[in-house]
Amino acid sequence: MGMSSGFPGLRIGRFLNHLPALSVSPPSHLLPRHLLQSTLLLLPRPRHDTISNVGRSRAIRFPSLSTSPSAQSRSSVRAVATASASSEMVKAIRVHEFGGPEVLKWEDVEIGEPKEGEIRVKNKAVGINFIDVIFRKGVFKAPTMPFTPGMEAVGEVVAVGPGLTGRKVGDIVAYAGGPIGSYAEEQILPASKVVPVPPSIDPVIAASVMLKGMTARTLLRRCFKVENGHTILVHAAAGGVGSLLCQWANALGATVIGTVSTKEKAAQAKDDGCHHVIIYTEEDFVSRVKEITSGNGVDVVYDSVGKDTFQGSLECLKIRGYMVSFGQSSGNPDPVPLSALAPKSLFLARPSVMHYTSSRDEFLEAAGEVFASVASGVLKVRVNHRYPLSEAAKAHADLESRKTSGSVVLIP
């Protein structure tokens, strides 16, 4: 089940393997303590048991972080002085109050120069994720008000902080998972939170797959390790994460059952590797899953819908099955007593990708595997919807009304 030496994704592994070392030691006051209030589980560093039968990227050597003494002694004063003297205005989406898409406002914001341990990035593409909606509504609390939403983007480095090596102006980099604030023409980021984008991958593709791809990897390989012979159920199979789950699970040899809301989305899910597609607006998905599995149920359910599907998802599981809830697009599920898991000895998980990529080593390993899977063709990224960054409100409205499929990207 190991990866053959001719796997195309190895080029991505080699690309990341020969990156120049980052040299910076961010001071404690620059560390993003607010990454995500939704994170739950902090697991040990992953073993190299990655997507085994579709290939395994070469292990990445990760750089240590340090600062030269001369830069360290004067960087703080220089950075503050530079920021105050060189601040300028850029456009960004701002949220002043929680609510619907209408609270997303297109405004001028001030941006300065990067300080020690930071880079300034001019965004080329911004990925939209449903967690952005959750922050906008106030279900998850942003670190400040007003705030700029967004957890994912790809852009060009236009400035680097004092003493920083391993990043240079002109680099194309991606980040996903925090700090919040990607709905902007430009932003300041910790250098340790970005990864270089391989030249073979278009920035728009990278922005649309980074966070969703790492999420799919976490769900398939860390929460429950999907293998040949498993039968899985994926809700919202035509969505951004759902599409990647179906493709990756199919490549792993699983039988994939997907639920969607329309015939058009059913066609996409089928093309993405679903062996059985259920249009839940036309038939009961629980009855259909039991029919498909001859009454046995599925090994694992991946549920990002929440309230509308949660109880039915539990009914679809086989004995000792895994219920993996990773979103709540229809609202939080009704409370379920622990005793409800007992009749079939079920497992229940509510993971966050942030806790599976909490160290730079884990982050680079996950990103490298996602990029390798895109380069090799295991993952076909569907960028079905592009909106100007200024029209983020319309993009959110379409996402919430289920008018979108695949990935949704904002273009500054």
N, C-alpha and C positions, 0 to 999 in steps of 0.2 A: 504493500500500500504506500510505499515511499515514492517520492517524486523522482522522475527520470531526469537525468542531467540535461536533457534537451528542452526542458520546460521553458517556454518563453519568459515566464515571470522571473527567471533567475537574473535577467538583465536588470530588473528593478532592484533585486537584492544586491547585485554588484554596485549599482548606482548609489544606493544608500550606504553600502559598506565602505565606499571610498569618499564619503563626505568629509570635508575638513572639520576638525574638532571645533566645537563651540568653546570659546574661552570667556566665561563670565560667571560671576557668583552673585546672583541677584540678592540685594539686601532684603531682610524680612519684610520691610514695609511695602515692597513691590510684589510680594507673593499674593496671588488672587485667592483670598480666603473664602470668597463667596461662590466658588465655581458653580455649584448647583445644589439647591436645597432638596432636590428630588432623589439624591443618591442614597443608597441603602446599604449595600454590602461591599466590604473591602476584602477581596480574596487574595491569596498569595500570588506571587509572580507566576505567569503561565508557563507550563512546560512547553517544549516545542512539539506539541501534538496538534499541529495546525491542520488545515484542510488536506488530510493525508492522501486520499486517493485521487485528488485533482492537482496535486503538486504541493511542494513545500518550499518556501523561499529560503535562501541561504540566511543563516542567522546574522543579525545585524550587530556590528560592533558600535556601541553607543559611547559618545564622548563624555568626558568629565567636564565639569564646569568650574572655571577659576577666573580671576581677574588679575591683570598685571598690577604690581604695587603702585606704579606711578599713576595709572588711571584710577585706581581705587582711592588714592588720597585726594584727588581733586574732582572726581566725576560728579559728585553730588552738587557742588556749587556750580560747576560748569553747566550741568543739565538744567538746573533751575534758571540760571541766567539766560541760557539759550532759549528755553521755553518761553520766558517772559518777553524776550526780545524778538522772537521769531514766530510767535503765534499767528495763525491765519485762520480764515473761515473755510469750512467745507460743508457740504450738505449731508444730512443724515435724517433718518426716521426717529422721532422722539415720541415717547408715551408720557403724558402728564397725569393721566388718570386711567384706572383699569376700566375695561369695557370691550365693546365690539370693535370691528375693523376700523370704524370711524375715529378711534382714538389715536391711530397712527398718523402722525403729523410730519410733513416734509419741511425741515427747518435748517437754518444755518447754525452750525456749532463751531466752537473754537478748538483748534488742535495745535499743539506745540511740537517741540522736537523730542525725540526719544531720549530717555535718561539711561543710566547704567542698567544693562541687562535687557534693554528694550529695542524694538525696531519700529519704524513707521512704515505702514503698508498701504499702498493705493489699490483698492479692491478692483478686481476684474469681474468677479462673479460671486454672488452671495447665495448660499443654499438656504432654502426655507424648510423648516422642520416643524412638526406639530407642537413641539415643546415651546416654540415661539408664541403660538396661540395661547398656551397655558400660562406663560409669563404675562402676556398682554391682558389676560383676564384676571390676573392676580391670584390664581390658584397657587402658583409658585411665586414667591416674593423676590422681586429684583433688589439688588443691593442698595440702590438709591432711587429716588424719584426727583425729577423725571429721569427716564433711562432710554437708552437705545437698545432695541431687541436684537436677537440674532446670535447664533452659536457656531456659525460655520462660514468660511469664505476662502477664496483664493485671490492672491494679489501679488503685486510687484513691490519689492523692498525699495523705498525711496530715501531712507535715512537709517543709520544705525547709531546706537548709543555709544558713549565714550568707553573705550577699552574693549569693545566687543569684537572678537574675531570669529570666523566660521560663518558669518553672514556678510553679504556685501550688497550695495546698491545694484539693482537689476535682477536679483534673485527672484524667482517665482516660488512662492511658498503657500502652503495651505495650513489652516488650523480648524479644529473642530472641538466642541465641548466646553469652551470657555477660555477667557472671560467673555461675558455677554457683551454684545455691542457691534455685531458685524453688519447691521443695516446702515452702513455709512460709506461715503466715497473713500474716506481714508480713516485709519485707526492706528493707535499705538498698541503694540502687543509685546508681552514677554517673549524674548527670543527662544526660550525653552519650550514654548507652546506651539511652535510651528514646525513643519516638516517640508523639505524641498519637494516640489512636484517634478516627477521625471519628465524630461523633454518630450517623450512619446505620448503623454497624456494631455489633452486639451484642458486649459484652466476651467472652462465651464463644466466639463465632465468631472474634473477633480472636485469642484465645489459642490456638485450635485451628489457625489458618491461618498465623500470622506466620512461624515458622521453616520450616514445611513449604512454604509458598508461596514464600518467598525461595529455598529449596532448589530447588524446581521451576523457578523463573525462572532460576537459575544454570545448571541442567542443560540447559534448552531454548534459552537465549539466549547463554550465555557459553562453556560447554564445547564444545557443538556447536550451531550455529544451525539449528534445525529450521525448514524452510520448506515451502511448498506443493509436493506431489509426493514428499516423502520418505516412506519407510516405516520405522517405528521399532518396537522391541520393548521393552515395559515389564514387568519382573518384579514380582510382588506388586502387580498392577494395582489391587487393591481396598484397598490400604493407605493410610495417611495421605498420603504423598508420591505414591504410585502413582496414586491417584484424581485428584489435581491435575494430574499429568503427562498423564494420558489426556485430561482435559478441555481443557487448554491446547493440547496438540499437535493435537487434533482441530480446535480453533478456528483453528489456524495452517494447516490444510489438509493435514496429514500423514495417512497411513494408519497406524492404530494397532493393533498386535498386543499383547495382554496375556496374561500367565499368572496363574492363580489356583489355589487348592487345592480349592474346593468349587463346587457348582452355584449356591449362594446368592451367593457372591462373583462368580461369572461373570455373574449377572444385574446386579449393581451395576456391574461393569466395562463391560458393554454399555451401561448407562444413562449411564455417564460418558464415552462416546465411543469405546470400543474397537470397531473394525470386525471384528476377529477375536479371540475369546477361547479360550485353550487351558487346559483343566483338566489341569495337569501330573501329577496323581495318576492320571489315566486314560489319557493318551497322551503320547508322547515329543514334547517341545516342539521339539526340533531338526528332526525329520522333518516336523512340522506346519508349521514356519516355512518350510522349503524348499518344501513343497507350496504354501503360500499365495503365496510369491514366485516361483513357477515356477523354483526352483533358483537364483535370483539372490542371495538373502540380503537383509538389511536394512541401511539406512544407518547406524543407531546402535542400540546396546543400552544401556538404563539398568538396571543390576543392583544391587539393594540386598540380595540374598540371600547372595551370596558363594560359599561352598564347594560347595553343591549345584548351582549353575547356571553357575559361571564358565566352565568348559571348554566346555560346550554353547553358552554365549553367544558365544564366539569362533567356533564353527562356524557360527553363524547369520549372521555378518556377510558383506557383499559385499566385493569388492575395494576397498581403501582405506576400509573401514568403521571406525567409532569404537566402542570398548568403553569405556563410562563406568561405573566401579565406584564406588558411593557408600555402600556399607554391607556388612555381613557378618552378617545375622541367623542364618545357618546355620553360621557360623564362617569363619575366614580361608581363602581359596582356597589350594589347593596351589600351590607355586611353579611358575611358568611361565617357561621360558627365553626370552630376547629373540628367539631364532631362530624361535620358534613364531609370531611376528607376521609373519615374512618372506614366507611363501607367498602371502599376500594383501595385503601392505603395510599391515597394520592399525595403527591408533592406539590407545593405551591411556592412560586418564586416571583418576586417583584424587583428585578435587577435594574441597574443603571449602568450604561457603558462607561460612565465616568469613573466608577470604582474598579473597572477592569483595565483602565488605561491611566491609572493615577500616578504612575511613575513615568519618567521620560522613556525608559527602556520599554515598558509595556505599550506606551503610546506609539513609538516608532515601529515596534514589532507589528502592532495591529495595522497601522497605516501602510507599512510596507507590504503586508499580505493582501490588503485590499487593492493597492495599486498593481501588485503582481497578478491578481485575479482579473483585473480589468485588462491589463496588457495581454494576458494569455487567452482572453475570450471567454473565460469561465463566467464572468459577469458582463452582461450587456446593459449599459446604463441608458435608461430612457429619460432624456430631458424633453418631456412632452410640453412643458409650459415655461415661457420666458416672459418676464414683466420688467419694465423699467423700475429701478429702485424707488423712484418717486411714486409708483403705483402699488406699493406694498399693501395698502388697504384693500385694493381689489384682489390681489393675490390671496390674502387671508380670507376674504369673503368667498372666493371660489374654492379654496381648500376646505373650508368648513362646510360648504354646501355640497361637497363631494362631486364637484365639477371637474376635478383634476385627477390625473393618473400618473404614475411614475414620479419623476422628480420635478420640482418647481424651483426655478432659479430667478433671482433678481439681478439685473444688469445695471450697474451704476452709470 
